[in-house]
Amino acid sequence: MSNLSLLYAFVGGAIVGAGAAVLLAPEKGATTRRKIKELLQKKGILCSDNEIDALVEQLTTEIDE
């Protein structure tokens, strides 16, 4: 495995882990979605509320599996 592949695997795992932590935190869903949207906006990724809902649903499904 090359160093670049290892780096991508680490970054991908960190993103999934951070998403799981945010989704499993004891806060209201609306607050969690707002935080996700703000985080993505800080990274320069603009998402609509529907796209955030789809992302949360996808992450929740992956976590439950």
VEXSE-824789 format. One line per field, with one value per atom (N, C-alpha, C, CB): residue number from 0; atom name; x, y, z. Coordinates in pm, 1 decimal. Glycine has a CB too. Layout:
residues N
num = [NUM|...] $
atome = [CA|...] $
X = [X|...] $
Y = [Y|...] $
Z = [Z|...] $
//
This chain:
residues 65
num = [0|0|0|0|1|1|1|1|2|2|2|2|3|3|3|3|4|4|4|4|5|5|5|5|6|6|6|6|7|7|7|7|8|8|8|8|9|9|9|9|10|10|10|10|11|11|11|11|12|12|12|12|13|13|13|13|14|14|14|14|15|15|15|15|16|16|16|16|17|17|17|17|18|18|18|18|19|19|19|19|20|20|20|20|21|21|21|21|22|22|22|22|23|23|23|23|24|24|24|24|25|25|25|25|26|26|26|26|27|27|27|27|28|28|28|28|29|29|29|29|30|30|30|30|31|31|31|31|32|32|32|32|33|33|33|33|34|34|34|34|35|35|35|35|36|36|36|36|37|37|37|37|38|38|38|38|39|39|39|39|40|40|40|40|41|41|41|41|42|42|42|42|43|43|43|43|44|44|44|44|45|45|45|45|46|46|46|46|47|47|47|47|48|48|48|48|49|49|49|49|50|50|50|50|51|51|51|51|52|52|52|52|53|53|53|53|54|54|54|54|55|55|55|55|56|56|56|56|57|57|57|57|58|58|58|58|59|59|59|59|60|60|60|60|61|61|61|61|62|62|62|62|63|63|63|63|64|64|64|64] $
atome = [N|CA|C|CB|N|CA|C|CB|N|CA|C|CB|N|CA|C|CB|N|CA|C|CB|N|CA|C|CB|N|CA|C|CB|N|CA|C|CB|N|CA|C|CB|N|CA|C|CB|N|CA|C|CB|N|CA|C|CB|N|CA|C|CB|N|CA|C|CB|N|CA|C|CB|N|CA|C|CB|N|CA|C|CB|N|CA|C|CB|N|CA|C|CB|N|CA|C|CB|N|CA|C|CB|N|CA|C|CB|N|CA|C|CB|N|CA|C|CB|N|CA|C|CB|N|CA|C|CB|N|CA|C|CB|N|CA|C|CB|N|CA|C|CB|N|CA|C|CB|N|CA|C|CB|N|CA|C|CB|N|CA|C|CB|N|CA|C|CB|N|CA|C|CB|N|CA|C|CB|N|CA|C|CB|N|CA|C|CB|N|CA|C|CB|N|CA|C|CB|N|CA|C|CB|N|CA|C|CB|N|CA|C|CB|N|CA|C|CB|N|CA|C|CB|N|CA|C|CB|N|CA|C|CB|N|CA|C|CB|N|CA|C|CB|N|CA|C|CB|N|CA|C|CB|N|CA|C|CB|N|CA|C|CB|N|CA|C|CB|N|CA|C|CB|N|CA|C|CB|N|CA|C|CB|N|CA|C|CB|N|CA|C|CB|N|CA|C|CB|N|CA|C|CB|N|CA|C|CB|N|CA|C|CB|N|CA|C|CB|N|CA|C|CB] $
X = [86.0|0.0|90.3|-97.7|65.8|149.0|113.3|133.5|202.5|179.4|56.5|302.1|34.6|-80.3|-210.7|-70.6|-213.7|-332.4|-359.5|-315.4|-253.4|-267.0|-322.4|-131.5|-276.1|-325.6|-474.0|-244.8|-513.1|-654.3|-740.5|-671.5|-693.1|-767.6|-783.8|-695.9|-678.1|-684.5|-782.6|-546.6|-773.1|-862.9|-1008.1|-822.6|-1030.9|-1166.5|-1222.0|-1168.2|-1140.9|-1183.3|-1212.4|-1077.9|-1131.1|-1153.3|-1284.9|-1036.6|-1315.7|-1441.0|-1561.1|-1444.8|-1556.2|-1666.3|-1679.8|-1643.7|-1567.8|-1571.3|-1629.4|-1432.7|-1591.4|-1645.6|-1795.5|-1572.5|-1836.4|-1979.8|-2057.3|-2002.1|-2002.7|-2068.9|-2078.6|-1993.4|-1972.7|-1974.4|-2079.8|-1836.3|-2089.9|-2189.8|-2330.7|-2169.3|-2351.4|-2485.2|-2527.0|-2491.1|-2433.0|-2466.4|-2463.8|-2371.8|-2430.8|-2428.7|-2571.5|-2359.8|-2588.4|-2724.2|-2779.2|-2724.6|-2800.6|-2860.0|-2978.8|-2755.6|-3058.5|-3171.4|-3122.0|-3261.4|-3200.7|-3164.3|-3142.0|-3269.8|-3226.8|-3213.4|-3082.1|-3330.6|-3042.3|-2915.5|-2798.5|-2902.5|-2806.1|-2699.4|-2687.1|-2725.2|-2799.2|-2796.4|-2740.8|-2937.0|-2775.7|-2723.4|-2571.5|-2789.6|-2522.5|-2377.3|-2305.7|-2346.9|-2365.1|-2305.7|-2300.5|-2385.7|-2409.0|-2414.6|-2310.3|-2554.7|-2296.4|-2198.0|-2055.7|-2214.1|-2029.1|-1897.2|-1863.4|-1890.4|-1959.5|-1936.6|-1915.4|-2054.3|-1991.2|-1975.8|-1837.5|-2084.4|-1785.5|-1650.7|-1546.3|-1619.1|-1574.3|-1482.6|-1506.4|-1497.2|-1602.9|-1630.1|-1729.1|-1503.6|-1802.3|-1899.8|-2039.3|-1883.6|-2108.9|-2243.1|-2345.7|-2269.6|-2433.1|-2535.1|-2669.5|-2498.3|-2772.5|-2907.7|-2951.4|-3006.3|-3062.1|-3114.9|-3148.4|-3238.9|-3200.5|-3233.1|-3107.7|-3307.3|-2999.6|-2874.0|-2817.0|-2771.0|-2830.7|-2785.0|-2867.0|-2796.6|-2998.4|-3084.4|-3044.4|-3232.4|-3014.0|-2972.1|-2838.5|-2961.5|-2745.8|-2616.1|-2632.4|-2523.7|-2714.4|-2738.7|-2802.5|-2829.1|-2896.9|-2962.4|-2862.4|-3076.6|-2775.7|-2676.3|-2579.0|-2600.1|-2531.1|-2438.2|-2504.2|-2383.5|-2629.6|-2701.9|-2717.6|-2838.3|-2749.3|-2764.8|-2632.9|-2814.7|-2523.3|-2391.8|-2348.8|-2287.5|-2382.6|-2347.7|-2426.9|-2372.9|-2554.2|-2641.1|-2602.8|-2783.7|-2532.4|-2495.8|-2382.1|-2464.8] $
Y = [-117.6|0.0|123.3|0.1|214.1|333.8|432.3|400.5|524.2|625.2|709.5|715.7|738.9|819.8|744.9|858.3|616.4|535.3|528.3|393.8|516.3|512.3|644.4|481.6|753.2|885.1|898.8|996.2|857.5|863.6|776.6|818.9|661.6|572.8|638.6|436.0|701.2|768.3|884.4|817.5|968.7|1084.4|1038.0|1172.8|936.2|883.4|830.4|773.3|757.9|706.8|818.1|615.6|922.9|1037.2|1107.4|1136.9|1119.9|1185.0|1102.1|1206.1|972.2|884.9|886.5|740.1|882.0|885.9|1015.4|866.6|1126.0|1255.3|1262.6|1370.0|1210.4|1207.9|1123.3|1155.1|1009.1|921.7|990.1|788.5|1057.5|1126.8|1236.9|1185.9|1310.7|1418.0|1359.9|1503.0|1251.9|1193.5|1125.4|1093.7|1073.5|1002.9|1092.6|888.4|1217.6|1312.1|1337.6|1445.4|1360.0|1379.0|1519.6|1348.8|1555.2|1684.1|1661.8|1778.0|1764.9|1757.7|1744.8|1881.2|1679.8|1660.0|1789.4|1581.0|1888.2|2016.7|2084.2|2109.2|2074.8|2133.7|2062.1|2127.6|1930.7|1851.8|1884.5|1701.8|1893.7|1925.6|2065.6|1914.0|2159.6|2296.1|2296.3|2389.3|2219.2|2211.7|2149.3|2130.3|2044.7|1982.0|2082.2|1856.3|2154.1|2252.0|2362.0|2313.1|2411.2|2514.5|2463.5|2564.1|2339.7|2280.4|2268.4|2143.0|2220.9|2207.7|2344.2|2135.5|2446.0|2579.7|2636.4|2673.0|2607.8|2654.0|2590.5|2621.8|2468.9|2399.0|2437.6|2248.0|2527.9|2574.0|2488.0|2580.6|2401.3|2313.1|2366.6|2164.7|2410.8|2464.7|2354.2|2584.0|2333.4|2228.9|2286.2|2109.9|2236.6|2274.5|2189.1|2258.5|2225.2|2147.0|2005.0|2214.4|1989.7|1855.5|1770.1|1865.4|1832.3|1758.0|1716.7|1842.4|1803.0|1769.7|1653.2|1893.2|1657.7|1548.2|1416.1|1579.8|1420.7|1299.6|1248.7|1327.1|1338.4|1299.8|1235.5|1421.2|1295.2|1240.0|1101.9|1334.5|1086.5|956.9|851.6|969.8|889.2|795.6|755.3|857.4|850.8|817.8|731.8|945.1|761.5|683.0|540.7|744.2|521.1|387.6|310.7|395.2|376.7|312.4|277.2|403.2|361.3|335.6|217.4|460.5|208.7|102.7|-34.7|133.1|-39.0|-167.1|-229.1|-151.1] $
Z = [0.0|0.0|0.0|123.7|-90.6|-98.9|11.8|-236.2|35.9|139.9|108.8|154.9|-17.6|-56.9|-30.0|-205.5|-59.9|-32.4|117.5|-89.8|194.3|339.8|392.2|405.9|335.5|374.9|341.7|305.1|221.1|182.2|274.1|35.8|309.9|400.1|536.8|414.3|586.4|715.4|712.5|756.1|609.7|598.1|583.7|477.1|502.1|486.1|617.2|381.2|691.5|821.9|920.0|879.0|915.8|1005.3|972.9|995.0|845.1|804.9|849.6|651.7|826.2|867.9|1019.8|817.3|1090.4|1236.7|1290.0|1292.3|1229.6|1271.2|1243.4|1199.2|1127.9|1095.8|1194.6|954.6|1231.3|1329.1|1464.3|1342.9|1504.9|1634.0|1636.2|1664.7|1527.7|1520.5|1522.7|1393.3|1448.6|1440.4|1570.6|1326.6|1645.3|1768.2|1891.5|1787.6|1874.3|1985.9|2033.3|1944.6|2162.4|2216.7|2194.5|2364.6|2071.5|2037.6|1945.1|1971.3|1931.8|1840.3|1697.0|1855.2|1614.3|1474.4|1399.2|1405.6|1426.9|1357.4|1392.7|1391.9|1518.3|1562.0|1496.6|1715.3|1490.0|1428.4|1280.8|1447.2|1211.3|1068.3|1044.1|1008.1|1130.4|1118.4|1135.6|1223.1|1233.4|1255.8|1135.9|1383.0|1079.1|960.8|846.4|918.8|825.4|717.6|737.7|708.6|860.9|889.8|867.6|1033.2|910.0|891.1|742.8|958.2|663.9|520.3|454.8|454.3|499.3|443.1|473.9|497.3|594.3|629.2|538.2|776.2|490.3|400.2|254.6|416.9|229.6|94.0|17.5|18.0|88.1|24.5|55.7|73.6|-46.7|-27.1|-49.1|-122.8|47.7|41.2|80.9|131.9|16.6|55.1|173.8|-64.1|235.2|346.7|303.4|405.0|181.0|130.6|114.0|-3.3|67.5|52.0|187.5|-24.6|286.7|422.6|476.6|517.6|456.7|502.6|436.4|472.7|307.1|235.6|289.0|84.2|317.6|373.2|509.8|383.3|594.8|728.4|717.6|811.1|628.0|607.9|561.0|506.0|467.5|416.0|526.3|297.3|604.8|713.0|820.1|775.7|851.7|951.2|904.5|980.2|777.3|721.9|728.6|577.3|694.2|696.7|839.0|632.1|933.7|1073.2|1128.3|1158.6|1090.7|1139.6|1085.6|1103.5|972.9|910.8|976.8|768.1] $
//
